Amino acid sequence: MSSEIDLEPEAALPFDVVMDLLPLYRAGGLRPGTRQAIRDHLASHPELEALAAIMGDAPAPAPDMEHRSLRRTHRLLALQRWLFGLAIGAFALAFSLQIERWSDGRPRVQLLLLAHPAWVAPVIPAGAAFLAGYFYLRRRIARGG
C-alpha cells in the first residue's frame, strides 16, 4: 500500500460543481489547476461549453455594485432603527402617566391620553404607522430586497 495520496481527480466533475465554478472561470478567478480541470471538462461536454459561452455574453456587474448595495443596506437599517425608536416614543407618550397633587396633598395619577385626548390620541396612529413601517422594512431586509 502506498503512503502517498493521489490528488488527481479520477471522475468527471459533477454538473453542480461546474455550474458553480463557471462564473469564476469566466472571470479568471480560479487557480490554474482548477481552471485547467474546468477547461478539460468543458472540452469533453460541448453542451456545457455552449452554456459557458452564453454566460460569458452576460454583462459583468458594475465594479461598485457591492459598495452601493452595502450603502443601501446601511440606509435601510438606519431607517428601520429610526422607525422603531419613533414608534416606541409615540406609544410611550400616549400611554404615559400624568401625576398631579390635589389641594389636600394626595396624588392624582391618570393616563395622559385620558387627561388630554385631543392632543395625545393622534399620536397612537402615528406610532402604529411607525411600527408598521419598521416591520415592513424588517421583512424586506430579511428577504434580501
N, C-alpha and C positions, 0 to 999 in steps of 0.2 A: 504494500500500500504506500502511495507517495505522500510525502508530508507537504507538498506544495498544493496551493489552492488554485484551481483553474478559474480565472476571472473572465474568460471569454464566454459570451453567451452562446449557447448551442441551439436554442429555439428562436423562432421568429418573435419579434416584439408584438405584444398584444395591441389590438386596434386602439383601445382607450389610451394606452401609453403614447402611442404615436400621435393621436389626436391632441393630447395634452401638450406634447412637445413641438407640434407643428408651428405655433406662433413664435416660440423661441428659436426654432430652426430658421424660420423666415427672417427673423430679426437679427440672426447671427449671435444669439446669446447662449449657445451651447458650447461645452468643452469639445475639443477636437475629436475625441473618441466617441462621444455621444453623437456629435454631428455626423461622423462617418457612418455610425450604425443607422441613423435615420436616413441618410443618403442611400445606403445599401438597401434598406427596407423599401424605400420609395421606388428604387430602380426595379425591385422584384415585384412590386404591386403597382401597376400603371394607374389603377383607379384612384389610389391614394395620391399618386403623383399629380394626377389631374386636379384632385381636390386641393392639394397644396398650392398648385398654380392659381386656382381660383381664390384661395385665401390670400395669396400674395398680391392680388389685384385690389384687395380692400385697402382703403386709406388708413394710414397709421394714425393713431390718436395724437392729438396735439401734445407737444412736449410739456406744456404747463398744465395739462389736464389734471394730474394728481394734485398739484398745488391749488388749483381752482376748486376742486372737489373738497379738499381739506378746509379751505376757507369757507365754503358754503356750509359744510357740516358744523364748523365752529359758530357761524352766524345762527344756524338753526338751533344749536344747543343753547346759545346765549338767549335767544328769543324764548326758548322753552323755559329757561330759568326765570326770566322776567315775568312770563305769564303765570308761572306757579307762584312767584312772590306776590304779584298783584292780586291773584285770587285769594291767597291766604290773608293778605292785608284787607281786602274788601270784606271777607267773611269775619275777620277779627273786629273790624269796625262795626259791622252790622250787629254782631252778637256780643258786643262789649257791654259792660255794666256802667250805669250812672249811679254814683253814690253821693247822696246829699245828707246833710244833718237837718233835722227838723228843729223847730224852735225849742222843743223840750230836750234836745240833745241826742235823741235817738237817731240812728242812721236809717236812711231810706234807700233801698237798693232796688233798681229796676233795670230792665234791658233798655239800652239806648234806642233800640228800634221801637219800643213801646212809648218812650218819652218823646221822641221826635220822629214819628213815622214818615212825614213828608220829606225829611232830609235824608233819612237813613235807608228807607225802603228801596230807592233806586240803586243803591249800592249792591243789593243782593243779585239782581240780574246781571250787573256788570261782573261780579265775582263769578257767577255761573258761566258767563261768556269767556272770561279769562281761563277758567278751569277746563272748559270745552276745548279752547284753543291749545292748552297745554297737552291734553290727552290726544288731540288730533296730531300735533307735532311729534309726540312720543311714538305714536303708531307709525307715522310716516318715516321717522328716523329708523325705527326698528325694522321696517320693511326695506330700507335702503333707498327710498325715493324721496 
